[in-house]
């Protein structure tokens, strides 16, 4: 499902990690201001409706759980609900043991049947992943991921993080980055959450992209593409000790670069990022055949 046309005509980007500020294929974690944990915006009704559709039609594709994770899932639900109502009272309101999502008049029970992580996901635009420490390292123990960016949840479920990242150039098992991520996860403290950005160029504004990386077709001109930004956060849950990984998808029409007040800077920054990618990285991002055409257009906009 594509976003409403009106949302594609916004004049400003919320995040521009592709301008050079967040290079690809780097871990790039930074301390997160706790109040900025989640990011609601005007697309909340649309994105939550899309989550409902996917949970109803493709549950096996968007949710997985180990049987002993409900305690940690409930901890995540409570923390998300409390944070949302405290920091965004115009969007969420706690009533007894439920949370009301005001823009869509939905009520989500904090207690009840069904996986708590699904209930948490029905509150916010973020996708939610629980990582748990085991003998083989940190693994994906439960997740509600309705908006994957070219990966299949069922293929990643219950695997160690190095195996999850196996297709990513420079991040597979035995790599320096894989070991560094494990150490970062081990040292993460509940009071010090962290965040990072990832981004890609996509052929459309669909939120669910369950194809494997590199499988999406990228052709056409810059103006027909979409900039897909993932704002990712990591929070250590103090009771369970699990790590809650959130992924918030932002989508913007690439055509907005041409009309942006900082057009030249943004175009030059994106071009520099694309030129910095090697052949394996371009292939992973699905841009092997598109990069030259994009660069020609970006160079023209950067003048």
C-alpha positions in Angstrom: 0.0 0.0 0.0 1.4 3.4 -1.0 1.2 6.5 1.2 -1.4 9.1 0.5 -0.2 11.5 -2.2 -0.5 14.5 0.1 2.2 13.0 2.3 4.6 12.7 -0.6 4.3 16.5 -1.2 5.8 17.6 2.0 8.5 20.2 1.6 11.0 19.2 4.3 12.7 15.9 5.2 12.6 15.0 8.9 15.9 13.1 8.6 18.6 13.3 6.0 21.2 10.6 6.9 22.0 10.3 3.2 23.5 13.8 3.1 26.8 12.6 4.5 26.0 12.7 8.2 25.4 8.9 8.6 27.6 6.9 6.1 26.3 3.5 5.2 27.9 0.3 6.5 29.1 1.8 9.7 27.7 1.1 13.2 27.5 4.8 14.0 25.8 4.5 17.4 25.2 7.7 19.4 23.6 8.3 22.8 19.8 8.8 22.6 17.9 11.5 24.4 15.4 9.4 26.3 12.5 11.7 25.5 13.2 11.2 21.7 12.7 7.4 21.9 9.7 7.2 19.5 8.8 9.6 16.7 5.1 10.1 16.0 4.1 12.2 13.1 1.2 12.9 10.7 1.6 9.5 9.1 0.6 7.7 12.3 -3.0 6.9 11.3 -1.9 5.5 7.9 1.1 3.5 9.2 -1.0 2.0 12.1 -3.7 1.0 9.6 -1.1 -0.7 7.5 0.1 -2.6 10.5 -3.4 -3.8 11.2 -3.7 -5.0 7.6 -0.5 -6.9 7.8 -1.2 -8.4 11.2 -4.5 -9.6 9.8 -3.3 -10.9 6.5 0.4 -11.8 7.0 0.8 -12.5 10.7 3.4 -15.3 10.1 5.5 -12.8 8.0 5.5 -10.0 10.6 5.6 -11.7 14.0 7.8 -14.3 15.7 8.4 -15.2 19.3 10.1 -17.7 21.5 7.7 -19.1 24.1 9.4 -17.7 27.2 9.6 -14.1 26.0 6.2 -12.8 27.2 7.7 -11.3 30.4 10.1 -9.3 28.3 7.4 -8.4 25.8 5.2 -7.1 28.6 8.1 -5.1 30.0 8.5 -3.6 26.5 4.8 -2.8 26.2 4.7 -1.1 29.6 7.7 1.0 28.8 6.4 2.1 25.4 2.9 2.9 26.7 4.3 4.9 29.6 6.7 6.8 27.5 4.2 7.6 24.8 1.5 8.9 27.2 4.1 10.9 29.2 5.9 12.6 26.3 3.0 12.8 23.7 -0.2 13.3 25.6 -1.9 14.7 22.5 -1.4 11.3 20.8 -1.7 8.7 23.6 -3.7 8.6 26.8 -3.6 6.0 29.5 -7.0 5.0 30.8 -7.0 2.4 33.6 -5.0 -0.5 32.1 -5.4 0.5 28.5 -3.9 3.1 26.2 -6.0 5.2 23.8 -4.4 6.2 20.5 -6.2 9.6 20.2 -5.8 10.3 16.4 -7.5 7.0 15.5 -9.6 6.5 18.6 -8.1 3.0 19.2 -7.8 1.4 22.7 -5.0 -1.1 23.3 -5.1 -3.2 26.5 -2.0 -3.4 28.6 -3.1 -6.7 29.9 -5.0 -9.4 28.1 -4.7 -12.3 25.6 -2.2 -12.4 22.8 1.5 -11.5 22.6 2.3 -8.2 24.3 4.7 -7.2 21.6 1.9 -7.1 19.0 -0.1 -4.9 21.3 2.9 -2.6 21.7 3.3 -2.5 17.9 -0.3 -1.5 17.5 0.4 1.7 19.5 3.4 3.1 17.7 4.8 3.5 14.2 8.1 1.7 15.2 8.7 -1.9 14.5 9.9 -3.8 17.6 12.5 -6.5 18.1 13.6 -8.2 21.3 17.2 -9.4 21.4 18.3 -11.9 24.1 21.7 -13.0 25.2 22.5 -16.8 24.9 25.4 -19.1 24.6 25.8 -18.2 20.9 25.6 -14.4 21.6 22.7 -12.1 21.1 19.8 -13.5 19.1 16.4 -12.3 17.8 14.0 -13.8 20.4 10.8 -12.0 19.4 9.8 -9.4 16.9 6.9 -7.6 15.4 8.3 -6.2 12.1 5.5 -5.0 9.8 7.8 -2.7 7.7 11.0 -4.7 6.9 13.5 -3.1 4.6 14.3 -6.0 2.2 14.6 -8.8 4.7 12.4 -11.7 5.8 11.7 -12.0 9.5 11.1 -15.7 9.4 14.6 -16.2 8.0 16.2 -14.1 10.7 14.1 -15.4 13.7 16.0 -16.9 16.6 19.3 -16.5 14.9 22.4 -14.9 16.5 23.0 -11.3 15.3 26.1 -12.2 13.3 24.0 -14.6 11.2 21.3 -12.0 10.9 23.8 -9.7 9.4 25.5 -12.3 7.2 24.3 -10.7 3.9 25.6 -7.3 4.9 29.1 -6.6 3.5 31.6 -6.4 6.4 29.1 -7.5 9.1 28.9 -11.3 8.8 30.2 -14.0 11.2 33.8 -13.5 12.1 34.0 -9.9 11.0 35.3 -7.1 13.1 32.0 -5.4 13.0 30.1 -8.5 14.2 32.4 -8.7 17.3 32.0 -5.0 18.0 28.2 -5.2 17.9 28.3 -8.1 20.4 30.5 -6.1 22.8 28.2 -3.0 22.4 25.2 -5.1 23.2 26.9 -6.6 26.3 27.9 -3.2 27.6 24.6 -1.4 26.9 23.1 0.1 30.1 19.3 0.7 30.7 19.9 4.4 31.5 21.9 5.0 28.3 19.9 4.1 25.2 21.6 4.6 21.8 20.4 5.2 18.2 21.6 5.1 14.6 20.4 5.7 11.1 20.3 3.6 8.0 19.0 4.5 4.6 18.3 3.1 1.1 16.8 4.2 -2.2 13.6 2.3 -3.1 11.4 2.2 -6.2 8.2 2.9 -4.4 6.7 4.1 -1.1 5.4 0.8 0.1 6.2 0.1 3.8 6.4 -3.7 3.7 9.4 -4.9 1.7 9.8 -8.5 2.4 12.1 -9.4 -0.5 15.7 -10.2 0.2 18.3 -7.4 -0.1 19.3 -6.8 -3.7 16.2 -8.3 -5.1 14.2 -5.1 -5.6 14.2 -3.6 -9.0 15.6 -0.1 -9.2 15.3 1.6 -12.6 14.1 5.0 -13.8 15.2 8.4 -12.8 15.9 10.0 -9.4 12.6 11.8 -9.3 10.7 8.5 -9.4 12.6 6.9 -6.5 12.0 7.1 -2.7 14.5 7.8 0.1 13.8 5.2 2.8 15.3 6.1 6.2 15.4 3.7 9.2 15.8 5.4 12.6 16.9 2.6 14.9 17.2 2.6 18.7 18.6 0.2 21.3 17.3 0.1 24.8 18.3 -2.3 27.5 15.3 -3.5 29.5 16.2 -3.4 33.2 14.1 -6.3 34.4 14.5 -9.0 31.7 18.0 -7.8 30.5 16.8 -8.1 26.9 17.5 -5.3 24.4 14.5 -3.7 22.7 15.5 -2.7 19.2 13.1 -0.2 17.5 13.0 0.6 13.8 11.0 3.7 12.6 10.6 4.0 8.8 10.5 7.5 7.2 9.7 7.7 3.5 10.3 10.7 1.3 10.0 11.2 -2.5 13.6 11.8 -3.9 12.0 14.4 -6.1 11.9 16.7 -3.1 15.6 17.2 -3.3 15.2 19.3 -6.4 12.9 21.7 -4.7 14.5 21.8 -1.3 16.1 25.1 -0.1 19.4 23.2 0.5 19.2 21.4 -2.8 22.9 21.7 -3.7 24.1 20.5 -0.3 21.7 17.5 -0.1 22.4 16.4 -3.7 26.2 16.7 -3.3 26.0 14.8 0.0 24.0 12.0 -1.4 26.2 11.8 -4.5 29.3 11.5 -2.3 27.7 8.7 -0.3 26.9 6.7 -3.4 30.4 7.2 -4.8 31.9 5.9 -1.5 30.1 2.5 -1.9 32.0 -0.4 -3.4 30.6 -3.0 -5.7 29.4 -5.4 -2.9 27.7 -2.6 -1.1 26.0 -1.3 -4.2 24.7 -4.8 -4.9 23.4 -5.2 -1.3 21.5 -1.9 -1.6 20.2 -2.9 -5.1 21.8 0.0 -6.8 24.4 -1.6 -9.1 22.6 -0.7 -12.3 21.1 2.6 -11.0 24.1 4.4 -9.4 25.5 6.0 -12.6 22.1 7.4 -13.6 21.5 8.7 -10.1 24.9 10.3 -9.9 24.4 12.2 -13.1 21.2 13.7 -11.9 22.6 14.5 -8.4 25.7 16.2 -9.9 23.4 18.4 -11.9 21.4 19.3 -8.8 24.5 20.0 -6.8 25.6 22.9 -9.1 
